Amino acid sequence: MLVDESKLSASEVERLAWIKKLSTEADEIVRSAGFPTEETEESFKEIVDTDWSGQSGAERMITSSNNWSDLANRWQLVIGDTLALILFAAIGRSNHAEDGSLFDAIQTAAPFILGWLATAPFLGAFSGNATATKNGVFLSILPAWAVSIPVGLGLRSVLKGAVPPTPFIVVSMVATYILLAVW
């Protein structure tokens, strides 16, 4: 909407200048966040994740690429997911009165860890979107979980020389999903 400033009072001209200044500042913020504005409709900004520490000025930007480089950039998730899968194996071994050593739990969890780390980065489990909100994690890890845990079960089957029984498959799927999503 065009306004004839010559017909405005001094206070209205002052308010209009203030609104234009705010609009310009807002456009700059929008552009810096990667969203197009009227002047930059054609522009594109790479999608980035923010690893926010909670302290002003301490943020760092991480580019999500949905490949193995996300593992290095989000190493805290790698450690947490690995520990969740080891916990799954330790609980399972305990429920079956098997040896409770950490080494044995890691050995049992290894096929699941390999399946997770080999496939989950490509399916977005280590992207910023996957962990943007606590509730969003449940939906965003579904594709990675639905592929990687069956891969882990397949690796386990090859190593054991037998396909696990259906109840084991169901418990594995449910338990790993809950542990990976909740931790």
C-alpha positions, 0 to 999 in steps of 0.5 A: 500500500502506497502512502502519500507522506506529504499528507501525514502529520509529523508524528505519523511520518515518524511512526511510518519511518519507525515501521519501515525500519522495523520492517527492514530489520525483520527482513534481515532477520528472516533472510539470515534465517534462510527464508526468502523475502520479497526481494530474495524470492529466488534465493536459497539458504542451506538448511542448518541445525543449531547446537544450542548450548543455552548460553548467549553467543555459544551456538554453533551451526551444524549442516545436516547432510543425512550421511555419515558426517552427521555422526561426527557432528552429532557425536553426543547422539551417537554415544546416547543411541549406542548406550541405549542399544547396549542397555537394551542388550543388557536388559535382555541378557538379564531377563534370560539369566545370561552373563551380565558383563558389559563386554557381553552386553556390547557383544549382544548389542553390536549387530543392532549398533552396526545396523543403527549407525550404518542406516540411521544417518541416511534416514535423518535420525541424526539431523537437527529436525530429528531432535528439534523437539522432544515430541518430534523425536518419536516421529522423526526416528521412525524411518531410521528405526524401521530400517536399522533394527531389522538390519540389526536383527538380520546381522544377529541372525547371520552371526547366530546362524538362525532367525530369532523367534517372533516374540524376540523380534517384536520385543526387540522392535518395541524396546529399541524404539522406546529406548532410542526415542526416550533417552 
